[in-house]
């Protein structure tokens, strides 16, 4: 096995086995928006436990006893009331705001449908029934897209150049500003008690393909992939009340798509 191939394998194993290292490469958390009621109280999470960057959990144990009895959940339409302007230079150069807004609305609808799908298709117990009308026995999940910088295609070309000039995987660690990113916020509340139970914030940037990655050369396709992962993670965290570790995806991949 050549030295270069050994290096590639080492990098991949490092990314997938050391979750604390993943947080060094993962997109930076966004500043809390007014959507979060407990934004100032949110804490950075342990990557070995939570897939999200920051979270707040209601400290009242009695509240969670009641939550365990809830079997119904409403997925509210994903909002963009606090969507911020583009901040990545290449994104601003390559993408028009009108186009970004159009695709942000598509991603919001897609996120809502994927979360419903994750809850509806979970096999095993406990599970939640997704409903359209709430009552006192219903949990309500609300989500907000707070940042969306489209992935610049020129950035993908530059990142591949870095890999060629240095070593495979080099751009994963040093090219954050060349990648698009998306940040979301979420909160879970109990319709019966009217209390907020849980709030979280997370961000994803276009993941690096050590060899070739289709998403490096498209503006929004990676974010659809990220939305699908978020949906599964959100369902798992809510179902287990955050008591069971939920994995986050690796920041790099060998896949071509």
MIMIKOL-312353 format. One line per field, with one value per residue: residue number from 1; x, y negated, z negated of N, C-alpha, C in turn. Coordinates in Angstrom, 3 decimals. Layout:
<pts>
i: [NUM; ...]
nX: [X; ...]
nY: [Y; ...]
nZ: [Z; ...]
caX: [X; ...]
caY: [Y; ...]
caZ: [Z; ...]
cX: [X; ...]
cY: [Y; ...]
cZ: [Z; ...]
</pts>
This chain:
<pts>
i: [1; 2; 3; 4; 5; 6; 7; 8; 9; 10; 11; 12; 13; 14; 15; 16; 17; 18; 19; 20; 21; 22; 23; 24; 25; 26; 27; 28; 29; 30; 31; 32; 33; 34; 35; 36; 37; 38; 39; 40; 41; 42; 43; 44; 45; 46; 47; 48; 49; 50; 51; 52; 53; 54; 55; 56; 57; 58; 59; 60; 61; 62; 63; 64; 65; 66; 67; 68; 69; 70; 71; 72; 73; 74; 75; 76; 77; 78; 79; 80; 81; 82; 83; 84; 85; 86; 87; 88; 89; 90; 91; 92; 93; 94; 95; 96; 97; 98; 99; 100; 101; 102; 103; 104; 105; 106; 107; 108; 109; 110; 111; 112; 113; 114; 115; 116; 117; 118; 119; 120; 121; 122; 123; 124; 125; 126; 127; 128; 129; 130; 131; 132; 133; 134; 135; 136; 137; 138; 139; 140; 141; 142; 143; 144; 145; 146; 147; 148; 149; 150; 151; 152; 153; 154; 155; 156; 157; 158; 159; 160; 161; 162; 163; 164; 165; 166; 167; 168; 169; 170; 171; 172; 173; 174; 175; 176; 177; 178; 179; 180; 181; 182; 183; 184; 185; 186; 187; 188; 189; 190; 191; 192; 193; 194; 195; 196; 197; 198; 199; 200; 201; 202; 203; 204; 205; 206; 207; 208; 209; 210; 211; 212; 213; 214; 215; 216; 217; 218; 219; 220; 221; 222; 223; 224; 225; 226; 227; 228; 229; 230; 231; 232; 233; 234; 235; 236; 237; 238; 239; 240; 241; 242; 243; 244; 245; 246; 247; 248; 249; 250; 251; 252; 253; 254; 255; 256; 257]
nX: [0.850; 0.644; 2.285; 0.680; -1.902; -2.099; -2.128; -4.570; -6.379; -5.795; -6.639; -9.391; -10.200; -9.614; -11.459; -13.898; -13.777; -13.039; -14.900; -14.611; -12.662; -14.093; -15.602; -13.810; -13.694; -16.225; -18.900; -19.000; -20.933; -23.938; -24.761; -27.196; -30.598; -33.521; -35.510; -34.953; -35.786; -34.183; -31.632; -29.333; -28.687; -27.834; -25.630; -22.459; -22.227; -21.257; -19.539; -19.616; -22.029; -24.183; -25.552; -25.817; -24.580; -25.029; -27.133; -30.104; -31.712; -34.709; -34.531; -36.233; -37.134; -39.674; -41.118; -40.147; -41.021; -43.702; -43.438; -42.657; -45.034; -46.260; -47.386; -47.924; -47.056; -46.653; -45.423; -44.362; -44.622; -41.524; -39.719; -38.389; -37.962; -35.875; -33.762; -30.520; -28.491; -26.337; -23.040; -20.657; -18.024; -17.593; -20.032; -21.738; -20.817; -21.319; -24.024; -27.361; -29.522; -32.274; -32.447; -31.346; -33.278; -35.473; -34.565; -34.100; -36.682; -37.556; -35.862; -36.754; -39.358; -38.692; -37.226; -39.226; -40.919; -39.176; -38.641; -41.157; -41.378; -39.299; -40.298; -42.692; -41.819; -40.254; -39.277; -40.269; -40.331; -40.004; -42.384; -43.567; -46.679; -47.347; -49.223; -51.717; -53.354; -53.291; -53.492; -53.836; -52.157; -50.047; -46.829; -44.919; -42.936; -40.776; -39.003; -36.270; -34.640; -31.651; -29.261; -27.951; -25.690; -25.078; -23.341; -20.363; -19.381; -16.912; -15.458; -15.381; -13.709; -11.335; -10.828; -10.334; -8.012; -6.310; -6.134; -4.742; -2.323; -1.305; -2.097; -4.282; -7.354; -6.488; -7.833; -10.118; -9.564; -8.779; -10.290; -12.689; -13.973; -14.343; -16.455; -19.993; -22.574; -25.061; -27.371; -29.422; -32.099; -33.912; -36.848; -38.582; -41.746; -44.249; -47.551; -49.493; -48.524; -47.487; -44.824; -41.433; -39.363; -36.964; -34.202; -32.210; -29.265; -27.670; -25.159; -24.141; -21.602; -20.595; -19.561; -16.337; -15.014; -12.673; -11.702; -13.435; -16.310; -19.620; -21.282; -19.595; -19.688; -22.144; -24.724; -26.740; -27.295; -25.933; -27.053; -29.596; -29.001; -27.900; -30.186; -31.722; -30.201; -30.335; -33.067; -33.321; -31.659; -32.901; -35.351; -34.405; -33.168; -35.335; -37.040; -35.571; -35.255; -32.842; -31.201; -29.772; -26.823; -26.495; -25.335; -23.293; -22.699; -19.650; -17.045; -15.845; -15.679; -15.450; -17.150; -18.663; -20.947]
nY: [1.191; -2.165; -5.163; -7.437; -6.386; -5.139; -7.400; -8.541; -6.601; -6.772; -9.390; -9.195; -7.270; -8.650; -10.759; -9.415; -8.032; -9.627; -11.691; -14.086; -15.344; -15.847; -18.080; -20.101; -20.520; -20.730; -22.941; -26.265; -27.198; -29.124; -32.466; -32.763; -33.316; -35.492; -33.590; -31.497; -30.897; -30.488; -31.166; -32.461; -30.794; -28.465; -25.684; -24.433; -21.247; -17.822; -16.043; -13.297; -12.625; -14.250; -15.200; -17.826; -21.219; -23.071; -23.277; -23.520; -22.341; -21.743; -22.065; -20.920; -18.014; -16.919; -17.818; -16.301; -13.820; -14.023; -14.430; -11.934; -10.641; -11.581; -10.883; -11.933; -14.207; -17.393; -18.720; -21.746; -24.179; -24.896; -27.786; -30.914; -33.303; -34.608; -34.542; -35.194; -37.579; -36.547; -35.543; -34.463; -35.167; -34.151; -32.933; -35.131; -36.363; -34.525; -33.742; -34.854; -36.803; -36.464; -33.917; -32.431; -32.827; -31.522; -28.854; -28.472; -28.425; -26.063; -24.237; -24.544; -23.485; -20.911; -20.044; -20.005; -17.970; -15.768; -15.413; -14.697; -12.301; -10.860; -10.503; -9.157; -6.770; -5.487; -2.499; -0.476; -0.978; -3.670; -5.569; -8.371; -9.697; -11.560; -14.475; -16.789; -18.495; -19.940; -18.985; -18.803; -16.699; -16.746; -17.147; -19.828; -20.593; -23.031; -24.709; -26.609; -28.158; -29.709; -30.516; -30.468; -29.883; -29.445; -26.700; -27.502; -26.913; -27.555; -27.516; -24.780; -23.916; -25.233; -24.000; -21.371; -21.846; -22.492; -19.996; -18.579; -19.967; -19.786; -17.446; -14.573; -15.363; -17.623; -20.041; -19.729; -20.518; -23.160; -24.886; -26.220; -28.698; -28.532; -26.960; -26.327; -26.929; -25.953; -26.759; -25.823; -26.203; -24.873; -24.076; -22.403; -22.023; -21.580; -21.144; -20.784; -21.671; -24.058; -24.640; -25.196; -22.642; -21.770; -23.086; -23.620; -24.155; -23.987; -23.546; -23.008; -22.493; -22.301; -19.076; -17.603; -15.898; -13.479; -12.288; -12.609; -14.586; -14.877; -16.862; -18.996; -20.567; -21.664; -23.952; -23.593; -20.900; -19.402; -20.362; -19.325; -16.704; -17.104; -17.977; -15.627; -14.083; -15.673; -15.405; -12.694; -12.707; -14.589; -13.318; -11.039; -12.166; -13.433; -11.256; -9.674; -11.404; -12.668; -11.043; -8.992; -8.485; -10.142; -9.853; -12.035; -12.901; -12.148; -14.586; -14.320; -12.414; -9.411; -8.919; -9.333; -10.714]
nZ: [0.000; 0.916; -0.395; -0.192; 0.000; -2.445; -4.059; -3.338; -4.284; -7.003; -7.593; -7.050; -8.954; -11.261; -11.135; -11.360; -13.732; -15.869; -17.492; -18.808; -17.346; -15.067; -15.687; -15.400; -12.760; -11.829; -10.823; -12.176; -15.078; -14.740; -15.778; -18.352; -17.418; -17.848; -17.779; -19.492; -22.780; -24.934; -24.196; -25.251; -27.273; -26.245; -25.819; -24.709; -23.243; -24.012; -21.658; -21.604; -22.544; -21.619; -18.424; -17.775; -17.862; -19.956; -22.869; -24.935; -27.793; -29.515; -32.979; -34.846; -36.289; -36.628; -34.495; -32.395; -33.085; -32.461; -29.732; -28.841; -28.678; -26.457; -23.252; -20.850; -18.240; -16.793; -13.815; -13.169; -10.473; -8.921; -9.652; -8.333; -9.486; -10.656; -8.932; -7.918; -6.015; -3.265; -4.142; -3.303; -1.137; 1.528; 1.969; 2.037; 4.313; 6.374; 6.223; 6.626; 4.553; 4.857; 5.962; 3.866; 1.837; 2.969; 3.050; 0.347; -0.691; 0.503; -0.772; -3.388; -3.253; -2.504; -4.720; -6.692; -5.636; -5.643; -8.357; -9.301; -7.922; -9.142; -11.745; -11.196; -10.061; -11.882; -13.365; -16.008; -19.613; -22.031; -20.073; -18.147; -17.116; -14.306; -14.096; -12.859; -14.252; -17.441; -20.935; -24.524; -24.961; -23.275; -21.763; -20.390; -17.679; -16.580; -14.012; -12.642; -9.983; -10.029; -8.871; -5.562; -3.299; -0.043; 1.537; 3.055; 6.391; 7.474; 5.160; 4.627; 6.708; 5.985; 3.533; 4.305; 5.682; 3.565; 2.331; 4.302; 4.482; 1.884; -0.186; -0.113; -1.576; -2.844; -2.389; -3.862; -6.416; -6.259; -4.687; -5.326; -4.755; -2.064; -1.619; -1.375; -3.844; -6.283; -8.795; -11.514; -13.895; -16.658; -18.604; -21.188; -22.514; -25.079; -24.568; -26.470; -29.022; -28.260; -28.368; -27.372; -26.309; -25.175; -23.397; -20.510; -18.490; -15.368; -12.812; -9.462; -7.058; -3.617; -3.093; -2.792; 0.012; 0.177; 2.455; 4.977; 5.020; 5.660; 4.569; 4.156; 6.353; 6.774; 5.864; 3.869; 3.378; 1.413; -0.936; -0.957; -1.511; -4.066; -5.396; -5.445; -7.187; -9.498; -10.048; -10.826; -13.057; -14.763; -15.272; -16.636; -18.922; -20.213; -20.623; -22.416; -24.460; -24.659; -26.132; -25.132; -23.263; -20.119; -16.902; -14.900; -11.469; -9.604; -8.790; -6.343; -3.287; -1.293; 0.702; 3.955; 4.413]
caX: [0.000; 1.470; 2.223; -0.453; -3.121; -2.105; -2.523; -6.003; -7.055; -5.607; -7.513; -10.781; -10.427; -9.591; -12.710; -15.054; -13.647; -12.816; -15.946; -14.149; -11.940; -15.084; -16.066; -12.817; -13.857; -17.635; -19.208; -19.115; -22.330; -24.418; -25.236; -28.634; -31.542; -34.649; -36.365; -34.649; -36.165; -33.107; -30.389; -28.202; -28.414; -27.416; -24.261; -21.857; -22.452; -20.205; -19.747; -19.846; -23.393; -25.185; -25.155; -25.982; -23.475; -25.431; -28.481; -30.636; -32.706; -35.457; -33.930; -37.259; -37.327; -41.105; -41.565; -39.771; -41.905; -44.900; -43.073; -42.610; -46.405; -46.741; -47.167; -48.307; -46.199; -46.954; -44.252; -44.790; -43.894; -40.194; -39.735; -37.165; -38.190; -34.618; -32.714; -29.549; -27.891; -25.160; -21.816; -19.480; -17.711; -17.833; -21.475; -22.339; -20.404; -21.854; -25.449; -28.249; -30.367; -33.579; -32.269; -31.156; -34.561; -36.295; -34.061; -34.279; -38.069; -37.605; -35.202; -37.626; -40.425; -38.075; -36.897; -40.484; -41.397; -38.239; -38.826; -42.399; -41.052; -38.477; -41.176; -43.684; -41.227; -39.449; -39.761; -39.950; -40.881; -41.218; -42.519; -44.543; -47.598; -47.373; -50.597; -51.870; -54.085; -52.736; -54.299; -52.973; -51.259; -49.208; -45.587; -44.840; -41.565; -40.658; -37.659; -35.973; -33.383; -31.106; -28.186; -27.831; -24.732; -24.965; -22.005; -19.831; -18.717; -15.498; -14.840; -15.095; -12.519; -10.179; -10.561; -9.689; -6.637; -5.561; -5.867; -3.729; -1.043; -0.818; -2.343; -5.732; -7.989; -5.956; -8.829; -11.123; -9.165; -8.335; -11.008; -14.051; -14.563; -14.607; -17.612; -21.285; -23.008; -26.470; -27.561; -30.821; -32.432; -35.144; -37.335; -39.660; -42.564; -45.366; -48.803; -50.281; -47.995; -47.045; -43.420; -40.414; -38.665; -35.628; -33.808; -30.900; -28.768; -26.642; -24.727; -23.416; -21.004; -20.412; -18.529; -15.273; -14.773; -11.227; -11.392; -14.304; -17.600; -20.577; -21.841; -18.648; -19.888; -23.537; -24.954; -27.667; -27.573; -25.447; -27.940; -30.685; -28.424; -27.806; -31.553; -32.124; -29.494; -30.938; -34.381; -33.119; -31.059; -33.914; -36.286; -33.744; -32.952; -36.630; -37.572; -34.801; -35.139; -31.431; -30.524; -28.977; -25.978; -26.908; -24.131; -23.268; -21.986; -18.238; -16.868; -15.259; -16.229; -14.855; -18.212; -18.645; -22.249]
caY: [0.000; -3.361; -6.084; -8.338; -5.654; -4.977; -8.683; -8.694; -5.710; -7.325; -10.564; -8.736; -6.621; -9.688; -11.507; -8.628; -7.429; -10.628; -12.698; -15.388; -15.947; -16.311; -19.411; -21.073; -20.678; -21.034; -24.367; -26.964; -27.473; -30.472; -33.213; -32.504; -34.329; -35.650; -32.408; -30.692; -31.555; -30.289; -31.236; -32.861; -29.723; -27.272; -25.249; -23.560; -19.850; -16.826; -15.395; -11.870; -12.450; -14.976; -15.577; -19.261; -21.985; -23.710; -22.902; -23.858; -21.355; -22.146; -21.385; -20.388; -16.579; -16.608; -18.106; -15.187; -12.700; -14.236; -14.264; -10.501; -10.177; -12.155; -9.997; -12.667; -15.360; -18.210; -19.332; -23.044; -24.590; -25.457; -29.227; -31.623; -34.674; -35.201; -34.193; -36.277; -37.745; -35.712; -36.061; -33.916; -36.040; -33.484; -32.728; -36.409; -36.672; -33.577; -33.452; -35.992; -36.685; -35.935; -32.475; -31.855; -32.816; -30.470; -27.560; -28.381; -27.981; -24.654; -23.480; -24.577; -22.506; -19.584; -19.705; -19.639; -16.669; -14.719; -15.152; -13.911; -10.967; -10.193; -10.088; -8.198; -5.500; -4.861; -1.168; -0.182; -1.851; -4.484; -6.310; -9.455; -9.835; -12.930; -14.950; -18.154; -19.288; -19.708; -19.042; -18.856; -15.544; -16.852; -17.897; -20.644; -20.847; -24.208; -24.831; -27.880; -28.242; -31.010; -30.867; -29.662; -30.347; -28.394; -26.166; -28.065; -25.931; -27.940; -27.047; -23.353; -23.796; -25.646; -22.988; -20.236; -22.277; -22.356; -18.565; -18.146; -20.600; -19.387; -16.015; -14.297; -15.689; -18.864; -21.110; -19.504; -21.184; -24.543; -25.656; -26.501; -29.868; -28.210; -26.059; -26.836; -26.421; -26.115; -26.660; -25.734; -26.215; -24.142; -24.038; -21.446; -22.476; -20.727; -21.890; -20.660; -22.521; -25.310; -24.858; -24.807; -21.478; -21.553; -23.937; -23.236; -24.867; -23.214; -24.083; -22.089; -23.056; -21.285; -18.138; -17.429; -14.599; -13.318; -11.968; -13.487; -14.637; -15.566; -18.028; -20.107; -21.344; -22.088; -24.971; -23.254; -19.467; -18.891; -20.752; -18.345; -15.565; -17.510; -18.011; -14.243; -13.673; -16.413; -14.823; -11.453; -13.047; -15.251; -12.288; -10.177; -12.910; -13.623; -9.957; -9.178; -12.526; -13.028; -10.176; -8.026; -9.189; -10.142; -10.157; -13.009; -12.381; -12.545; -15.793; -13.997; -11.180; -8.843; -8.721; -10.208; -11.377]
caZ: [0.000; 1.021; -1.521; -0.022; -0.322; -3.906; -4.630; -3.118; -5.221; -8.345; -7.725; -7.118; -10.247; -12.289; -11.055; -11.741; -15.054; -16.926; -17.332; -19.282; -16.225; -14.106; -16.045; -14.950; -11.321; -11.592; -10.703; -13.451; -15.448; -14.465; -16.938; -18.549; -16.945; -18.780; -17.730; -20.671; -24.029; -25.906; -23.440; -26.090; -28.227; -25.530; -26.081; -23.711; -23.582; -23.859; -20.367; -21.799; -23.048; -20.836; -17.062; -17.618; -18.423; -21.207; -23.278; -26.264; -28.200; -30.699; -34.130; -35.733; -36.051; -36.585; -33.132; -31.530; -33.423; -31.657; -28.326; -28.558; -28.438; -25.193; -22.109; -19.646; -17.982; -15.629; -13.188; -12.652; -9.264; -9.186; -9.385; -7.959; -9.949; -11.116; -7.983; -7.798; -4.684; -2.995; -4.751; -2.610; 0.001; 2.812; 2.103; 2.414; 5.682; 7.344; 6.092; 6.441; 3.366; 5.260; 6.112; 2.533; 1.147; 3.577; 2.609; -1.105; -0.903; 0.879; -1.836; -4.562; -3.015; -2.482; -6.106; -7.361; -5.153; -6.047; -9.786; -9.398; -7.424; -10.155; -12.845; -10.700; -9.651; -12.935; -13.741; -17.398; -20.643; -21.873; -18.833; -18.206; -16.001; -13.793; -13.949; -12.349; -15.251; -18.774; -22.150; -25.709; -25.006; -22.080; -21.704; -19.183; -17.249; -15.719; -13.464; -12.011; -9.232; -10.407; -7.945; -4.360; -2.305; 0.963; 1.767; 4.306; 7.245; 7.555; 3.919; 4.791; 7.546; 5.183; 2.510; 4.963; 5.958; 2.310; 2.150; 5.264; 4.164; 0.564; -0.362; -0.148; -2.851; -3.418; -2.328; -4.889; -7.656; -6.122; -3.663; -5.791; -4.097; -0.675; -1.596; -1.791; -5.150; -6.630; -10.242; -11.937; -15.318; -16.913; -19.982; -21.450; -23.635; -25.489; -24.402; -27.690; -30.095; -27.632; -28.695; -26.404; -26.849; -24.627; -22.284; -19.982; -17.314; -14.677; -11.525; -8.591; -5.859; -2.593; -3.515; -1.824; 0.612; 0.284; 3.846; 5.766; 4.352; 6.509; 3.885; 4.198; 7.571; 6.844; 4.833; 2.795; 3.226; 0.128; -2.029; -0.982; -2.240; -5.469; -5.927; -5.732; -8.399; -10.612; -10.343; -11.587; -14.353; -15.585; -15.713; -17.617; -20.164; -20.868; -21.051; -23.568; -25.402; -24.764; -27.098; -24.376; -22.286; -18.718; -16.129; -13.825; -10.313; -9.492; -7.983; -5.051; -2.739; -0.085; 1.672; 5.118; 4.547]
cX: [0.889; 1.306; 1.039; -1.758; -3.236; -2.571; -4.014; -6.791; -6.961; -6.547; -8.961; -11.088; -10.462; -10.921; -13.867; -14.972; -13.511; -13.811; -15.511; -13.386; -12.921; -15.521; -15.071; -13.008; -15.289; -17.851; -19.369; -20.584; -22.691; -24.805; -26.735; -29.493; -32.657; -35.621; -36.176; -34.980; -35.055; -31.744; -29.175; -27.802; -27.904; -25.942; -23.762; -21.971; -21.184; -20.487; -20.017; -21.278; -24.435; -24.681; -25.211; -24.857; -23.804; -26.844; -28.814; -31.716; -33.385; -34.944; -34.932; -37.537; -38.801; -41.670; -41.294; -40.541; -43.186; -44.616; -43.086; -43.998; -46.945; -46.392; -47.514; -47.400; -46.661; -45.652; -44.712; -44.037; -42.571; -40.196; -38.370; -37.262; -36.909; -33.451; -31.805; -29.021; -26.697; -23.911; -20.549; -19.245; -18.033; -19.321; -22.148; -22.007; -21.160; -23.378; -26.255; -29.176; -31.731; -33.527; -32.107; -32.472; -35.462; -35.860; -34.170; -35.698; -38.226; -36.989; -36.061; -38.737; -39.877; -37.730; -38.142; -40.944; -40.481; -38.364; -40.099; -42.139; -40.255; -39.326; -42.146; -43.089; -40.286; -40.088; -39.325; -40.556; -39.759; -41.236; -43.614; -45.387; -47.627; -48.814; -50.602; -52.548; -53.570; -53.813; -53.329; -52.011; -50.252; -47.929; -45.571; -43.366; -41.563; -39.202; -37.505; -34.649; -32.829; -29.964; -28.229; -26.912; -24.584; -23.520; -21.452; -19.075; -17.236; -14.754; -14.492; -13.855; -11.259; -9.808; -9.901; -8.252; -5.758; -5.198; -4.756; -2.363; -0.462; -0.974; -3.838; -6.317; -7.518; -7.023; -9.915; -10.838; -8.896; -9.181; -12.445; -14.708; -14.846; -15.847; -18.896; -21.652; -24.482; -26.600; -29.047; -30.925; -33.737; -35.553; -38.510; -40.432; -43.717; -46.646; -49.648; -49.831; -47.565; -45.576; -42.519; -39.568; -37.203; -35.399; -32.421; -30.541; -27.673; -26.319; -23.979; -22.810; -20.779; -19.267; -17.537; -15.251; -13.291; -10.831; -12.175; -15.673; -18.536; -21.061; -20.878; -18.957; -21.359; -23.811; -25.756; -27.826; -27.073; -26.418; -29.182; -30.223; -28.338; -29.179; -32.023; -31.454; -30.064; -32.261; -34.233; -32.556; -32.085; -34.905; -35.662; -33.550; -34.259; -37.165; -36.865; -34.648; -33.684; -30.643; -29.630; -28.124; -26.513; -25.717; -24.358; -22.484; -20.547; -18.096; -16.266; -15.782; -15.405; -15.888; -18.128; -19.945; -22.804]
cY: [-1.247; -4.259; -7.005; -7.647; -5.421; -6.253; -8.899; -7.858; -6.250; -8.506; -10.138; -8.107; -7.633; -10.424; -10.709; -8.087; -8.447; -11.761; -14.067; -16.102; -16.495; -17.732; -20.491; -21.402; -21.052; -22.542; -24.996; -27.221; -28.919; -31.151; -32.964; -33.656; -34.479; -34.479; -31.557; -31.471; -31.477; -30.320; -31.565; -31.784; -28.447; -26.973; -24.384; -22.117; -19.019; -16.067; -13.906; -11.575; -13.044; -15.284; -17.079; -20.010; -22.581; -23.274; -23.460; -22.846; -21.818; -21.374; -20.731; -18.917; -16.205; -16.833; -16.911; -13.922; -12.800; -14.013; -12.793; -9.932; -10.656; -11.227; -10.677; -13.889; -16.077; -18.817; -20.641; -23.374; -25.257; -26.925; -29.729; -33.084; -35.380; -34.832; -35.395; -36.400; -36.800; -36.369; -35.546; -34.692; -35.395; -33.232; -34.003; -36.772; -35.814; -33.466; -34.733; -35.743; -36.103; -34.417; -31.803; -31.766; -31.698; -29.100; -27.383; -27.908; -26.499; -23.783; -23.444; -23.542; -21.084; -19.127; -19.265; -18.244; -15.532; -14.397; -14.339; -12.469; -10.190; -9.693; -8.996; -6.817; -4.897; -3.536; -0.877; -1.208; -2.496; -5.189; -7.353; -9.467; -11.299; -13.333; -16.383; -19.075; -18.928; -19.669; -18.991; -17.681; -15.564; -17.639; -18.680; -20.933; -22.009; -24.364; -26.129; -27.759; -29.636; -31.459; -29.936; -30.370; -29.238; -27.954; -26.717; -27.014; -26.265; -27.508; -25.573; -23.132; -24.178; -24.590; -21.767; -20.581; -22.155; -20.892; -18.083; -18.694; -20.123; -17.882; -15.792; -14.567; -16.995; -19.951; -20.958; -20.353; -22.667; -25.399; -25.966; -27.640; -29.636; -27.347; -26.802; -26.271; -26.721; -25.923; -26.657; -25.844; -25.459; -24.227; -23.074; -21.946; -21.510; -21.553; -21.850; -21.608; -23.897; -25.618; -24.449; -23.714; -21.426; -22.524; -23.510; -24.111; -24.019; -23.875; -23.000; -22.876; -21.927; -20.363; -17.888; -16.011; -14.451; -12.984; -12.917; -13.432; -15.485; -16.868; -19.221; -21.061; -21.669; -23.012; -24.479; -21.766; -18.914; -19.203; -19.870; -17.087; -15.889; -17.525; -16.601; -13.731; -14.375; -15.779; -13.568; -11.738; -13.683; -14.227; -11.428; -10.881; -13.090; -12.302; -9.447; -10.226; -12.900; -12.164; -9.132; -8.789; -9.045; -10.627; -11.282; -12.402; -12.864; -13.770; -15.541; -12.650; -10.717; -8.723; -9.726; -11.000; -11.759]
cZ: [0.000; -0.192; -1.431; -0.406; -1.820; -4.588; -4.499; -4.114; -6.638; -8.586; -7.884; -8.457; -11.370; -12.326; -11.622; -13.153; -16.173; -16.762; -17.830; -18.183; -15.193; -14.408; -15.627; -13.475; -10.965; -11.503; -12.084; -13.792; -15.147; -15.773; -17.106; -18.034; -17.981; -18.764; -18.987; -21.939; -25.069; -25.224; -24.285; -27.089; -27.555; -25.791; -24.940; -24.179; -23.445; -22.572; -20.495; -22.220; -22.106; -19.427; -16.829; -18.330; -19.787; -21.569; -24.659; -26.572; -29.474; -31.914; -35.080; -35.404; -35.925; -35.179; -32.225; -31.855; -32.604; -30.171; -27.929; -28.245; -27.086; -24.028; -20.782; -19.494; -16.718; -15.112; -12.559; -11.362; -9.622; -8.775; -8.916; -8.393; -10.381; -10.203; -7.739; -6.368; -4.509; -3.561; -4.078; -1.321; 1.337; 3.044; 2.593; 3.866; 6.693; 7.344; 5.891; 5.248; 3.708; 5.395; 4.754; 1.790; 1.665; 3.070; 1.095; -1.425; -0.554; -0.224; -3.096; -4.425; -3.061; -3.895; -6.864; -6.942; -5.591; -7.540; -10.005; -8.975; -8.472; -11.322; -12.390; -10.447; -10.686; -13.338; -15.178; -18.339; -21.451; -20.518; -18.997; -16.937; -15.576; -13.527; -13.436; -13.353; -16.637; -19.846; -23.327; -25.822; -23.858; -22.346; -20.395; -18.894; -16.268; -15.289; -12.693; -11.257; -9.450; -9.494; -6.741; -3.377; -1.268; 1.162; 3.083; 5.114; 7.394; 6.300; 3.992; 5.629; 6.779; 4.158; 3.116; 5.327; 4.723; 2.077; 3.064; 4.894; 2.836; 0.388; -0.430; -1.529; -3.454; -3.461; -3.371; -6.119; -7.498; -5.195; -4.049; -5.013; -2.614; -0.514; -1.933; -3.150; -5.382; -8.136; -10.567; -13.451; -15.500; -18.359; -20.063; -22.650; -23.873; -25.424; -25.670; -28.785; -29.593; -27.941; -27.534; -27.044; -26.434; -23.484; -21.812; -18.787; -16.682; -13.347; -10.763; -7.441; -4.863; -2.991; -2.399; -1.281; 0.836; 1.723; 4.750; 5.138; 5.193; 5.879; 3.860; 5.353; 7.827; 5.662; 3.637; 2.527; 1.898; -0.994; -2.088; -1.730; -3.736; -6.125; -6.285; -6.997; -9.624; -11.028; -11.195; -12.977; -15.290; -16.129; -16.811; -18.954; -20.919; -21.408; -22.308; -24.661; -25.645; -25.718; -26.429; -23.360; -20.867; -17.899; -15.127; -12.670; -10.281; -8.594; -6.626; -4.576; -1.547; 1.035; 2.819; 5.239; 3.192]
</pts>
